[in-house]
């Protein structure tokens, strides 16, 4: 691989621009809330890790995986995917009601985790006042979903089985909804995300900062998720206002400051490929150029 390797997506992709947005952190917490509603998937997490003690580590590992596969070289992305597949192959979970033991890398479970993440990333960024919000509701949003069949392949899915556009993603959620439930494991995730343990000096930070992040992520869930968790769904318009307010605050922080946070995936990518490759929300306001760069299918071209 050369130093100029653009990776699996490249700087002209929708994914490159979207994953540089600071609202991705709130979107990641929304994804955790949503993923916890699939009984078999959440059991796989709870039975194979100490979620309560390492939830922050899990969130950071997911962020690191997304950062590497988006902004890293192709070799680094493939290596990260291989590591995830290797870990998952070793793990199983048990259904307490039936005693059934099943692998956590069942395609149906991997697909649920993938779709919950992609839906969360797209929805939170779109609803938070992103400059390309209108485009993300159309062809650019479809291109993002198609591009991320690459991420699905990395974790072990056949890309042909993964939704390729917004309609396909909506149909998938409609199909899987009867399988969702608020199990004790989901309640444990919900309780942790609302009140994570914290050292005494950090309790005020938890109250002032984390609670707002977790509350907003929860509020951004679809109505059926609120129903399953047993709390009234807030007004979508009110949630949109709060998401836009958060987006204004976070996007006001200069990107070069935000990107200094470890592990600096974006800064390393820009250093590798040149300053013209910096992620920018405004690049998504030119959907025709984006879609040309990614071919008729909206996927990165070889």
Secondary structure by P-SEA (a helix, b strand, c coil): cccccccccccccaaaaaaaccaaaaaaaaaaaaaaccaaaaaaaaacccccccaaaaaaaaaaaaaaaacccaaaaaaaaaaaaaaaaabbbbcccccbbbbcccaaaaaaaaaaaaaaaaaaaaacccccccccccaaaaaaaaaaaaaaaaaccccccccccaaaaaaaaaaacccccccaaaaaaaaaaacccccccaaaaaaccaaaaaaaaaaaccaaaaaaaccccccaaaaaaaaaaaaaaaaacccccccccccaaaaaaaaacccccccccccccaaaaaaaaccccccccc
